[in-house]
Structures are given as structure tokens and as C-alpha cells.
Amino acid sequence: QVQLQESGPGLVRPSQTLSLTCVVSGGPLVMTGPYYWNWIRQPAGKGLEWIGRINNDGSSKYNPSLEGRVTISVDTSRKQLSLRLTSVTAADTAVYYCVRYDGRSYDAFDIWGHGTTVTVSS
Amino acid sequence: QSVLTQAPSASGTPGQRVTISCFGARSNIGRYNVLWFQQLPGAAPKLLIYSDNQRPSGVPDRFSGSKSGSSAYLAISDLQSGDEADYYCATWDDSLNDRWFFGGGTKLTVL
């Protein structure tokens, strides 16, 4: 059973860069086949916001509201997905989820990590 | 601001049937499959419905999805206390800026 585990610094200063990683276990992190790898976030007590994804051809697509600040990358040898968000503000405080999108069986976000909490504060 | 509108709250008593609505537009629900997620307190969201009305294995058939035009619905029958959670709809939107949207979520209370 594939599992995703996010990790990150917990606290980031305003204007700094947020960097998170997600380790895939129980299965491969492959850049072929039907899977896309996403980041989704959720401010405390609020709804979900899609940040972006990396496609199985290595290209990326991002939420236009975050375009220019966000980069998603993957290291298949280490089975790691990464998120980089620059120039953070308090509005970036949220739980960040690493999420697999299955484009074959479900055409849906089928596997979620437990999430990692990030607070932006001085 | 989401393009998908959900009522912030819903409630029902054990055994009842409850329906949660998700209103969108032709550029999202009207054109693309809708997903539904259940988020229990303190947990990550869980896929409940995909392709408008399909259940992943392991999801009880008490949960059902439907769609009409640019609106989608999640019905929960035989309501149980364990169903108390936040429910989110989601779909792709291709107006102006292509991206995934989630509804604002509906908090279901089992009275």
C-alpha cells in the first residue's frame, strides 16, 4: 500500500522560502504511467487549495494564484517529491498535503499524506 | 475564493438521509467529473466519490454521488455518528485559469 509522508521546518519567517519534502513508501515514485504528484494545502479551519502538480512527463502545472512563487520537483531515485514556495507571508500558514492523483483507476486524488503544518511568523 | 459553492453546514439524526450540494458552472462541474472527499477531525481528506458517482473500494454504499448540469450532490443514507465530518467537492475548472478547485466544505453534524 503506497503511503506518503510529508516533512518540513514547521516555522518559516516572513519573506523566506518554504521547502517541504514528501517521501513515497510502499510503491514506486515513477514518472511514467497514470500518476501525477500534487501538493494541496489547508489553512486552519478553512478549505482546501490546490497548489500544483508534477506530471508524468516531468512538466509542472501550478495554481495561477501562486505562479511565480512555487516550484514542485521530484527525485525518483530517492522517491521524494518536493515543494518550494518563495516570499512567504502569513497567508501561507497551513497544513500542506502531498497527494497522489491516479489518472487510470479513479481519475482522482486517491492517496493523501498525513500533512505537515507550516506556520509563517517572525 | 472557490468557484464551487457548498453550504457551510448540514445536519441530520441517526438513520436519516442527508444530501450535500455543490454548485458550480459549465466550466467546471458542467464539463468535468466531480470528486467528493470526507475529512474527519484532525485527519487528511479521504476520497469518497470519483467520476461523479463511483465509490472506491471500501466506501460503504450508504454514500452516493450524482450530478445534474452544473450541480453535484453527495447523499448519505442511514446516517451514523461516525459520518460527522467535513465534506468537500472538487473538480477541474477551465475558465481563464486551468486549475483544480475545491468547494468551501460542508460540516455535517449528526444530532
Chai-1 contact restraints between the chains, C-beta under 6 A:
chainA,res_idxA,chainB,res_idxB,connection_type,confidence,min_distance_angstrom,max_distance_angstrom,comment,restraint_id
A,G47,B,F102,contact,1.0,0.0,6.0,A-B,restraint_1
A,G47,B,G104,contact,1.0,0.0,6.0,A-B,restraint_2
A,G47,B,G105,contact,1.0,0.0,6.0,A-B,restraint_3
A,L48,B,Y88,contact,1.0,0.0,6.0,A-B,restraint_4
A,L48,B,F102,contact,1.0,0.0,6.0,A-B,restraint_5
A,W50,B,W100,contact,1.0,0.0,6.0,A-B,restraint_6
A,N63,B,R99,contact,1.0,0.0,6.0,A-B,restraint_7
A,P64,B,N97,contact,1.0,0.0,6.0,A-B,restraint_8
A,Y97,B,A44,contact,1.0,0.0,6.0,A-B,restraint_9
A,Y106,B,Y50,contact,1.0,0.0,6.0,A-B,restraint_10
A,A108,B,L35,contact,1.0,0.0,6.0,A-B,restraint_11
A,A108,B,L47,contact,1.0,0.0,6.0,A-B,restraint_12
A,A108,B,Y50,contact,1.0,0.0,6.0,A-B,restraint_13
A,D110,B,L47,contact,1.0,0.0,6.0,A-B,restraint_14
A,W112,B,A44,contact,1.0,0.0,6.0,A-B,restraint_15
A,W112,B,P45,contact,1.0,0.0,6.0,A-B,restraint_16
A,H114,B,A44,contact,1.0,0.0,6.0,A-B,restraint_17
A,G115,B,A44,contact,1.0,0.0,6.0,A-B,restraint_18
